Structure formats: structure tokens, C-alpha cells
Amino acid sequence: MHDQSVSVGRYYDRAGALFLRFGRGRESGAIHRPVWAPGVSHLQDAVSFVNRQLLMCMREVRAVDVLDLGCGVGGTIAYLRARQKARYTGITLSRTQAEEAGRRLHPADGPDDASSKIIQGNFAVLDTHEVQAGSYDLVYAVESMVHLASVDTFFASAARYGRPDSTLIVIDDFQKRFPLEGSARYRRFQTYTWGWRVPSVVSYDELVSAARRHGYRLEEFRDWTVYVSAHGTRDYLLRVFVPFLKLGSRYSEWCRSMVGGDALKRLLLEEVVGYGFFRFSLTR
Ligand SMILES: C[S@@+](CC[C@H](N)C(=O)[O-])C[C@H]1O[C@@H](n2cnc3c(N)ncnc32)[C@H](O)[C@@H]1O
């Protein structure tokens, strides 16, 4: 079997440790982008920005059953759990991520905490009593939706897990402009979706329409593109190494991801790709 979920799971199994080591979320376990919104002046604040927004939503809707679709190593759950009492469930495709999340949330020398659990599996086809259909009042997905083979599959899954009237938050990339086929930007977009294994970077309209088809109404959208597009020294350094990383990408998921990440940085600046916060409510 060689479908999208198998390759994404393998991608995080193989490169996940390097994402944490060389990424910005080594301490916090965040495998998402720092967001330099107004008022954010430190890297740790930028890295936890996404988590803070989720915490605010969680408090607003008084969520007690929370589901993290694509939980990585459990960084967001650890952040929320430390601040808000609830029952948390996280799902990741990657076995190594699930193990790391288990260590992070349930350290051998820590108190026994039954408020969170991590499941390794594909949330689009999961068949386990541990994640009950229709039982979550907040479902969120941070930078995981784009990994699915289609956004319809993503929203169908989210809708299956959410209670009627529940909230769904999606924080992810979407396509803002459509470069001409064959142009340099078009090739960059291909490099990014290939490098990051993200076939579902769709337009705002496509995303919202797919959500609607599965019973979701858009309540709020925030465009954070300019907050993630700034270039730092590491981005310029990365660009220098891209030709070598391209050679390595045949053998290494991490090299492939670095090549994709370089393309994405430019696409964000050019506003071909955007980064957004989408808040939906389930109307059935
Ligand atoms: C970029 S990481 C984001 C991790 C986490 N949300 C965070 O912000 O730190 C993407 C995550 O989505 C997960 N993922 C993607 N597709 C999935 C699927 N179909 N089922 C379960 N997890 C999935 C991957 O395993 C990975 O943990």
C-alpha cells in the first residue's frame, strides 16, 4: 500500500527528529510556523502564537472534549493542557511522533495524568473506540489539512468527530494566486507541494466550499500571511545550500523538506501562498 498517508507518516517518522532539532519548537514540541503578529517580539511568543489563539477559542466555547487532528509530538496539547482543564485526544500518522508525544505528555517520572491521549493512525479512516464519532466540541488542525489527498476528505473526517454546533479551527496554507503554468512561480509551487508532501493547498474559495459541503459554516477568517513571510538569516543561508539539498532530497526526507521550505518562503512573500486561521461551526 503506498497512499498519501503512508508517505506522510514515513516523512514524519524519518525527518521528525530533525524538524524538532533544527526547527523553532525544540522545547515546546511545536512543528508549526512562528507567527510574528503585531506585539510579538520574541521567538518563543511567535512559536506559541498559534497555541494562544487555540486556547482563547477553547475558553470561548468552553470546550471539554478537544481533538487535535495531526498532533505532531503533542506540543499544542501540552500547552493547552497546562492552562485549561479538558479531555484531549491527539492523532498523528507517525509512530515516532506518537512515541515522542507520549513521553512529553506522560513522562515516566511525572504524575499519572489521564486527561490526554495520543493515537497513532490516519484520522481519515480511523476505526477505534478511542475516538468517538460526534463527541468533540473543539476539533482543530494545525498545518495538517494540506497533507490530505483532498480537502473534502479532511472536512468529512472533522465533521464525523465533531458534535453538532462544535467548533473547527484550521490553521494552514492556502493558495492565494494562480501562477501561469510553466512560469517560475508555478514551478516553485510544485517544488513546495512536492517537498512538503502537501497536495491539498487549495484556494480560500475551494477550502470554504469544501467545508460547507460537510456541514460547516465559516465564522471567522484571519489572514496571517505577512506574519509568517519575513526572511531571517537562516532563510538566506538555506537558499545557499538548496542546490546541495536538492541532490540529497533523493535519499533524505529532511533535505526534500528543506527544498520545499525554501520554495514556500518565496511563495509567501509573493502571496502565491497564504497562511490563515479559519474558524468554522458545524451546523448539523
Ligand atoms: C506540520 S505537522 C504539525 C504538527 C502539529 N499540529 C503542530 O502544530 O506541532 C503535521 C502533522 O499532521 C499529521 N497528519 C497529517 N495527515 C494526517 C492524517 N491523515 N492522520 C493523522 N495525522 C496526520 C502528521 O502526522 C503530523 O503530525
The ligand as an ORCA input file, in Angstrom:
! r2SCAN-3c Opt
* xyz 0 1
  C       3.325     20.023     10.240
  S       2.933     18.745     11.387
  C       2.001     19.705     12.553
  C       2.016     19.074     13.918
  C       1.244     19.825     14.991
  N      -0.106     20.153     14.575
  C       1.971     21.071     15.431
  O       1.455     22.175     15.168
  O       3.029     20.960     16.045
  C       1.657     17.825     10.537
  C       1.065     16.674     11.348
  O      -0.105     16.206     10.684
  C      -0.154     14.808     10.839
  N      -1.055     14.264      9.816
  C      -1.143     14.601      8.509
  N      -2.108     13.876      7.904
  C      -2.653     13.059      8.868
  C      -3.665     12.071      8.879
  N      -4.345     11.770      7.769
  N      -3.932     11.412     10.036
  C      -3.248     11.706     11.167
  N      -2.282     12.660     11.224
  C      -1.980     13.309     10.086
  C       1.288     14.357     10.723
  O       1.455     13.069     11.247
  C       1.959     15.470     11.560
  O       1.922     15.096     12.905
*
